[in-house]
Amino acid sequence: MIQVARYLGAGLAVIGVAGAGAGIGIVVGGAVQAMARNPDYTPTIQTNMILGIAFAEAVAIYALAVALIILFV
């Protein structure tokens, strides 16, 4: 029974990865639109896009870490 609860908890913890994926999609979509509208600011937009992706990806890494802690600790 405890093992089932661990698997369920880890599965629920990984739901945060879906939010990170959606966030990355929104960030990249907005950046592509901005670069299409104003190509002169492409380097600045790309820098901000990469920062946004990194912050969104950090959430996914935290969710994975929590899931692994639930499974193995």
C-alpha positions as CSV (number, residue, x, y, z in Angstrom):
1,M,0.0,0.0,0.0
2,I,2.8,2.4,0.8
3,Q,4.5,1.6,-2.5
4,V,1.3,2.5,-4.4
5,A,1.1,5.8,-2.5
6,R,4.7,6.6,-3.4
7,Y,4.0,5.9,-7.1
8,L,0.9,8.0,-7.0
9,G,2.6,10.9,-5.2
10,A,5.5,10.8,-7.7
11,G,3.1,10.8,-10.6
12,L,1.3,13.8,-9.1
13,A,4.5,15.6,-8.5
14,V,5.5,15.3,-12.1
15,I,2.4,17.1,-13.3
16,G,4.5,20.3,-12.8
17,V,6.4,19.3,-15.9
18,A,3.3,19.9,-18.0
19,G,3.0,23.4,-16.7
20,A,6.7,24.0,-17.6
21,G,6.1,22.7,-21.1
22,A,3.2,25.0,-21.6
23,G,5.2,28.0,-20.2
24,I,8.0,27.3,-22.5
25,G,5.6,27.1,-25.5
26,I,4.1,30.5,-24.5
27,V,7.5,32.1,-24.1
28,V,8.9,30.9,-27.4
29,G,5.7,31.7,-29.2
30,G,5.8,35.3,-27.9
31,A,9.5,35.6,-28.8
32,V,8.9,34.4,-32.3
33,Q,6.1,36.9,-32.8
34,A,8.2,39.7,-31.4
35,M,11.2,38.8,-33.6
36,A,8.9,38.8,-36.7
37,R,7.5,42.2,-35.8
38,N,10.9,43.8,-35.1
39,P,13.9,41.9,-36.4
40,D,16.3,44.6,-35.2
41,Y,15.8,43.6,-31.6
42,T,16.3,39.9,-32.2
43,P,19.5,39.5,-30.0
44,T,17.7,41.2,-27.1
45,I,14.6,39.1,-27.6
46,Q,16.6,35.9,-27.8
47,T,18.4,36.7,-24.6
48,N,15.1,37.3,-22.8
49,M,13.6,34.2,-24.4
50,I,16.4,32.0,-23.1
51,L,16.1,33.4,-19.6
52,G,12.3,32.7,-19.7
53,I,12.9,29.2,-20.9
54,A,15.5,28.6,-18.1
55,F,13.1,29.8,-15.4
56,A,10.3,27.6,-16.7
57,E,12.6,24.6,-17.0
58,A,13.8,25.1,-13.4
59,V,10.2,24.3,-12.3
60,A,10.3,21.0,-14.3
61,I,13.6,20.1,-12.7
62,Y,12.2,20.9,-9.2
63,A,9.2,18.7,-10.0
64,L,11.4,15.9,-11.1
65,A,13.6,16.2,-8.0
66,V,10.5,16.1,-5.7
67,A,9.2,13.0,-7.6
68,L,12.6,11.2,-7.2
69,I,12.7,12.1,-3.5
70,I,9.1,10.7,-3.0
71,L,10.1,7.5,-4.8
72,F,13.5,6.8,-3.2
73,V,13.4,8.4,0.3
